[in-house]
């Protein structure tokens, strides 16, 4: 069986042979790392019997990849760090000048 969708009170699985959908109520299955295991084997009308429903592999994307913020390259990052460094040095020299005058 293949996992299709997880609802709050049941899950929906599909037969890997004929594609027919089945619903399994909550409490009749356990969630595992590979998918779902049924407490009793599930029989389809086509004759296929299964005791597990596997989840397909998912590829996860980070929020940074989906955002509309323009990506900075390495040169822009170096320029920003130089500007920040110069600002810090400027304020440090001004503070030193103020305290010694």
PLY file of the C-alpha trace (Angstrom):
ply
format ascii 1.0
element vertex 101
property float x
property float y
property float z
element edge 100
property int vertex1
property int vertex2
end_header
0.00 0.00 0.00
1.02 3.58 -0.60
0.25 6.40 1.81
-1.91 9.15 0.28
-3.08 11.57 2.98
-3.24 11.90 6.75
-6.50 13.29 8.06
-7.11 13.89 11.75
-9.28 10.85 12.38
-8.08 8.49 9.66
-5.45 7.99 6.97
-6.01 7.30 3.30
-3.89 4.69 1.53
-3.91 3.36 -2.00
-3.44 -0.18 -3.23
-0.12 -0.56 -5.02
-1.65 -3.12 -7.41
-4.94 -1.57 -8.54
-4.78 1.95 -7.09
-8.03 1.68 -5.12
-8.21 3.99 -2.09
-8.81 2.71 1.44
-9.40 4.58 4.70
-7.98 3.34 7.98
-9.41 4.83 11.20
-7.14 6.32 13.83
-6.10 3.72 16.37
-5.84 0.96 13.76
-2.31 1.87 12.72
1.05 2.98 14.11
3.31 5.64 12.64
6.88 4.53 11.89
9.87 6.17 10.21
9.12 4.33 6.95
5.36 4.99 6.96
2.45 3.29 8.71
1.98 -0.24 10.05
-1.54 -1.61 10.40
-2.67 -3.57 13.46
-4.33 -6.11 11.16
-3.45 -6.71 7.49
-5.53 -4.74 4.99
-7.03 -6.71 2.09
-8.00 -5.06 -1.18
-10.77 -6.32 -3.46
-8.12 -7.12 -6.10
-6.60 -9.69 -3.73
-3.57 -7.68 -2.63
-2.90 -7.79 1.14
-0.59 -5.43 3.00
0.28 -4.67 6.60
2.24 -1.48 5.90
1.84 1.71 3.90
5.04 3.43 2.87
5.57 7.14 2.52
7.38 8.48 -0.50
10.67 10.29 -0.05
10.20 14.03 0.24
12.69 16.70 -0.57
12.56 19.61 1.81
13.44 23.15 0.83
14.41 25.84 3.25
12.56 29.11 3.61
15.60 30.98 2.31
15.35 29.16 -1.02
11.70 30.10 -1.44
11.92 33.72 -0.34
11.91 36.66 -2.69
14.92 38.27 -1.00
17.71 38.67 -3.54
20.71 36.53 -2.79
24.01 38.27 -2.15
27.17 37.01 -3.67
30.50 36.81 -1.90
31.77 40.19 -3.17
28.71 42.02 -1.85
29.11 40.37 1.54
32.78 41.40 1.72
31.87 44.99 0.81
29.22 45.09 3.53
31.68 43.78 6.11
34.26 46.40 5.08
31.73 49.21 5.44
30.68 47.94 8.87
34.34 47.68 9.89
35.11 51.23 8.75
32.08 52.57 10.62
33.24 50.87 13.81
36.76 52.25 13.40
35.38 55.74 12.69
33.24 55.75 15.84
36.11 54.37 17.91
38.47 57.15 16.77
35.81 59.82 17.31
35.13 58.55 20.83
38.86 58.49 21.56
39.21 62.05 20.24
36.24 63.23 22.37
37.61 61.75 25.58
41.14 63.05 25.09
40.16 66.60 24.10
0 1
1 2
2 3
3 4
4 5
5 6
6 7
7 8
8 9
9 10
10 11
11 12
12 13
13 14
14 15
15 16
16 17
17 18
18 19
19 20
20 21
21 22
22 23
23 24
24 25
25 26
26 27
27 28
28 29
29 30
30 31
31 32
32 33
33 34
34 35
35 36
36 37
37 38
38 39
39 40
40 41
41 42
42 43
43 44
44 45
45 46
46 47
47 48
48 49
49 50
50 51
51 52
52 53
53 54
54 55
55 56
56 57
57 58
58 59
59 60
60 61
61 62
62 63
63 64
64 65
65 66
66 67
67 68
68 69
69 70
70 71
71 72
72 73
73 74
74 75
75 76
76 77
77 78
78 79
79 80
80 81
81 82
82 83
83 84
84 85
85 86
86 87
87 88
88 89
89 90
90 91
91 92
92 93
93 94
94 95
95 96
96 97
97 98
98 99
99 100
